[in-house]
Amino acid sequence: MKIIPAIDLLDGEAVRLQKGDYTKKTVYNPDPLEEAAAFRDAGFSHIHVVDLNGAKSGEFENLPIIRAMIDELGLSVQTGGGVRRRRDIEKLMDAGLSGVICSSMAVKEPAEWMGAIREFPEHMILGLDLKEGKMAYGGWLKTTDEPIEAFLNPMIEAGLKKVLSTDISRDGMLSGPNIPMYEDLQKRFPGVDWIASGGVSGLGDLLALREKELYGVVVGKAYYEGLISLEQMAGLGNSDSSGLPDSL
């Protein structure tokens, strides 16, 4: 299972939101490049970055910071927030992003999203955000009643390989990931690489997720709150189960 450190950008700072609420933010570092450099120095080559300004405005307001992470620090970055049309994906690809996460575009511009999947299958990541069992989009401000199967199966047929799924009720809450949800999603859609996001509270949660053989997990607040160290994250991400101490 891949451990993917997260940086959420809002107004040029590294922050975390509680349940996606823009009025409930915590600033962890006014210098997000410093945070990204710490991940790199710990041995991570790939990180998860969300442009929270872009998620609301549709503009890539924090793209210069993301480009600096790529060009100056040599990191591989997957990012989301503000992706509305095919031209947005192309702009991010031109900026050097290794993965582009889309949620709103998949709902509002399905033809353009499907075209992007067919052209860039290795780089497209669906952001499947769930709120009380319903799919959420638009910075988690809107939901849709469309069944997940009807929404996801055509994308898989078109070549979609990765889905990052967040249980919004647990995001930023340190209440533990929704493991039954991820287990169910993997059983229903076994051909997809599932990336968990939201709720991780410590090393035990990462071990529990890895037992379910998820492709990856995004780790944010647990690290920023000191509940898991970079060394623990790096060790878990770079070892197999036989290499873990018996005490875990």
TORMIGU-408812 format. One record per residue: x, y, z of N, C-alpha, C in turn; residue in three letters. Coordinates in steps of 0.2 Angstrom, whole numbers, plus 5000, padded with zeros to 4 digits. Layout:
TORMIGU-408812
XYZXYZXYZALA ...
END
This chain:
TORMIGU-408812
500449945000500050005000500450065000MET 500350114996500750174995500450225000LYS 500950255004500750305009500950375005ILE 500350415005500450475001500350535005ILE 500850575007500750635011500350685008PRO 499950725012499550775009499750845011ALA 499650895007499650965008499050995005ILE 498651025009498051065007498251135007ASP 498151175001498351245000497751285000LEU 497751335005497251385005497551455006LEU 497451505001497751565002498551565003ASP 498851514999499551504999499851475005GLY 499451445010499651415016499451345016GLU 499851305020499651235021499151225027ALA 498551205025498051205030497751135030VAL 497251125035496751075035496051105036ARG 495551075033494851095034494551035038LEU 494051055042493651005046493050995042GLN 492950925039492350905035492250955029LYS 492850985027492751025021492451095022GLY 492451115028492151175030492651235029ASP 492551275025493051325024493151375030TYR 492651375034492651425040493051385046THR 493151325045493451285050494151265048LYS 494651305048495351285045495851295050LYS 496351255050496951255054497551265049THR 497951325051498551335047499151295050VAL 499451255046499951215049500651245047TYR 500651275042501351305040501151355034ASN 501351415035501251475030501751465024PRO 502151415025502651395019502551325017ASP 502151315012501951245010502551215007PRO 503051255004503651225001504051185006LEU 504051215012504451195018504151125020GLU 503551115020503151055021503351005016GLU 503351025009503450975004504150955004ALA 504650995006505350975007505450925012ALA 505050935018505150885023504950815021ALA 504350815017504150745014504750715010PHE 504950765005505550735001506150715005ARG 506350745010506950725014506750665018ASP 506150645019506050585023505950525018ALA 506050535012506050485007505450475002GLY 504950525003504350524999504550554992PHE 504350524987504450554980503750584977SER 503250554980502550574977502050604983HIS 501750664982501350684987500650704984ILE 500150724988499450734986499350814988HIS 499150854983499050924985498350944982VAL 498050974987497351004985497351084985VAL 497151104980497051184979496351194981ASP 496251214988495651224991495351294988LEU 495751344986495451404983495151384976ASN 495551344972495351314966494651274966GLY 494551244971493951194972493351244972ALA 493451304975492851344975492851394969LYS 493351414967493351474962493451444955SER 493751384954493851354947494451384944GLY 494851414948495451444945496051414949GLU 496651404946497251374949497651424953PHE 497351444958497651504962498351484965GLU 498451414967499051394970499451354965ASN 499351364959499751324954500551344954LEU 500651404955501451424956501751384961PRO 501451374967501751334973501751264971ILE 501251234967501351164965501851154960ILE 501951204956502451194951503151204954ARG 503251244959503851244963504051174966ALA 503551144969503651074972503851024967MET 503651034961503850994955504551014953ILE 504651074951505251094947505851104952ASP 505651134958506251154963506351094967GLU 505851054969505951004974506050934971LEU 505850924965505850864961505350814963GLY 504850834966504250794968503750774962LEU 503450714963502950694959502350714963SER 501850754959501250774963500650754959VAL 500150734963499450724961499050784964GLN 498650814960498250874963497550874960THR 497150904964496450924963496250984965GLY 495651014963495351074965495451124959GLY 494851144957494751194951494751154944GLY 494751094944494751064937493951054935VAL 493851094930493151104927493051074920ARG 493551094916493551074909494151034906ARG 494151014900494650974898495351024897ARG 495251084896495751124895496151134902ARG 495751124907496051134914496551074915ASP 496351014913496750954913497350964909ILE 497350984903497850994899498351044902GLU 498151104905498551154908498951114914LYS 498651074918498951044923499450994921LEU 499350954916499750914913500350944910MET 500251004907500851044904501251074910ASP 500951084916501351104922501751054925ALA 501650984923502050934925501750884931GLY 501050894932500750854936500750784934LEU 500850734939500850664937500150634938SER 499750664942499050644942498550704943GLY 498050694940497550754940496850724943VAL 496650754949496050724952495450764950ILE 494950734948494350764946493750734949CYS 493250784952492650764954492050794951SER 492050864952491550904949491550894941SER 492050894938492050894931491750824928MET 491850774932491550704930490850714931ALA 490550754935489850754936489550804931VAL 489850864930489550914926489850914918LYS 490350884917490650884910490850814908GLU 490350764909490550694908490950674901PRO 490750714896491050694889491750714889ALA 491950774892492650794892493050754897GLU 492750734902493050694907493250624904TRP 492750594901492850534898493350534892MET 493350584889493950594884494650604887GLY 494650634892495250634896495550574898ALA 495050534901495250464903495550424897ILE 495150424892495450384886496150414884ARG 496250474884496850504882497450494887GLU 497250504893497750504898497550454904PHE 497450394902497250344907497650334913PRO 498350344913498850334918498850394923GLU 498550454921498650514924497950534928HIS 497450514925496750534928496550494934MET 496350534939496150504946495450534947ILE 494950484948494250514950494250524957LEU 494050584959493950604966493150584968GLY 493150524971492450504973492350524980LEU 492050574981491950604988491250584990ASP 491150554996490550524998490250565005LEU 489650585005489350625010488750585012LYS 488650555018488050515020487850465014GLU 488350435011488150385006488050414999GLY 488050484998487950514992488650544989LYS 488650544983489250574980489250654980MET 489750684982489850754983490350784978ALA 490250844976490650884972490650954973TYR 491050994969490951064970491251084977GLY 491851064978492151084985491751054991GLY 491350994989490950964994490351004996TRP 490151044992489551094994488951064990LEU 488951014986488450994982488450914982LYS 487850884982487850804981487350784976THR 487450724973487050694968486750634970THR 486150614968485850554970485950494965ASP 486450504960486550454955486950394958GLU 486750334957487050274960487750274958PRO 488150244962488950244961489050204955ILE 488750144954488850104948488750134942GLU 488150174941488050204935488550264933ALA 488750284939489250344938489950314936PHE 490150264939490850234939491050184933LEU 490550144932490650084927490850114920ASN 490550164918490750184911491450214911PRO 491650244916492350264917492850214917MET 492650154921493150104921493250074914ILE 492650064910492650034904493050084899GLU 493050144900493450194896494250194898ALA 494450164903495150154905495350184912GLY 494850204916495050234922495350184927LEU 495950204930496250154934496250174941LYS 496250234943496350254950495750294952LYS 495450284959494950324962495150334969VAL 495150404970495350424977494650444980LEU 494450404986493850414989493850434996SER 493450484998493450515004492750515007THR 492750495013492150495017492150565021ASP 491750615018491850685021491650685028ILE 491250645031491050645038491650635042SER 492150605039492750585043493350625042ARG 493350665036493950705034494150755040ASP 494750755042494950805047494750795054GLY 494450735055494150725061494550675066MET 495050645063495450595066495050535070LEU 494450525066494050475069494150405067SER 494650395062494750325059494450325052GLY 494750295048494450295041493850245041PRO 493450255036492850215035493050145031ASN 493350105035493650045032493149995029ILE 492549985032491949955028491849985022PRO 491850045021491650075015492150065009MET 492850065011493350045006493349975005TYR 493149935009493149865008492549845003GLU 492049875004491449865000491549894993ASP 491949954992492049984986492549934982LEU 493049904985493549864982493149794980GLN 492649774983492349714981491949724975LYS 491549784975491149804970491549824963ARG 492149854964492449874958493249854959PHE 493349784958493949754959494549774954PRO 494349804949494849824944495149894945GLY 494949924950495149994952495649994957VAL 496150044956496650054962496350104966ASP 496150084973495750134977496250164982TRP 496150234982496650274987496150294992ILE 496250284998495850305004496050375006ALA 495650415009495750485011495250505016SER 495450525022495050555027494950505033GLY 495150535039494950505045495550465048GLY 496150455045496750425047496950455054VAL 497050415059497150445066497850425068SER 498150375065498850355067499050295064GLY 499550265066499850205063499350145062LEU 498950135067498550075067498050085062GLY 497750145060497350145054497650125048ASP 498250145047498650135041498750055040LEU 498850025046498949955046498349915044LEU 497749945047497149915045496949925038ALA 497049975035496949985028497349945024LEU 497949935026498449895022498249815022ARG 497949795028497649735028497149715023GLU 496749775021496249765016496549775008LYS 497149785008497549785002497349844997GLU 497249895000497149954996497749974993LEU 497650004987498250034983498650084987TYR 498250134990498650184993498150224998GLY 498450265002498150305007498450375008VAL 498050425008498250495009498250505016VAL 498850535019498950555026499050625027VAL 498650655030498650735031498650745039GLY 498050755042498050785048498350745054LYS 498350675053498650635058499450655059ALA 499750665053500450685053500550755056TYR 500150805054500150875056500050885063TYR 499650835066499450835073499950795077GLU 500450765074500950735078500750665080GLY 500250635077499950565079500350515075LEU 500650525070501150485066501750525063ILE 502250495064502850525062503050515054SER 503450555051503650545044504050475044LEU 504450455049504850395049504350335049GLU 503850335053503350285053502950275046GLN 502750335043502450335037502950305032MET 503550325032504050305026504150235027ALA 504250215034504350145035503850095033GLY 503250115034502650075032502550075024LEU 502650135021502550135014503150095010GLY 503750085013504250055010504449985012ASN 503949955016504149885018503549845017SER 503649775018503049735017502849715025ASP 502349675025502149655032502649615036SER 503049585033503549545037504049585040SER 504149645037504649695040504349735046GLY 503749725048503449765053503649735060LEU 503749775065503849745072503249715074PRO 503349655078502849615080502349655085ASP 502649705088502149745092501649785089SER 501749795082501249835079500649785077LEU 
END
